């Protein structure tokens, strides 16, 4: 599995339609709520941990469902992080700090967005 595929698979495991953040603009129709967008950057073994973000997008009068999904993602990562296979090596994902940040949307007060921060190390040769 490539590094890009490993990042996608990490975010997609949480049961929401999942899009690399730059690909959303190329869709013929806006995605249906709820969905997740994520940032994609990669590195190799000799690199430092990199910070990546993702956003949970919900449309509701309440933050309950969005907060519940953020808690689910946090629990999946756990205290020591999680490991996955990629490019003949490993990817190590830990929670960033702050892990979550609640945000709104200036165009629609029903949109609930939670920005998630993770730290990623690629233990691969390339």
Secondary structure, DSSP 8 states (H G I E B T S, - for coil): --HHHHHHHHHHTTSSEEEETTTGGGSSS---SSEEEE------TTS--EEEEEEEEEESS-SHHHHHHHHHHHHHH-SS-EEEEETTEEEEEEEEEEEEEEE--TT-TTEEEEEEEEEEEEES--
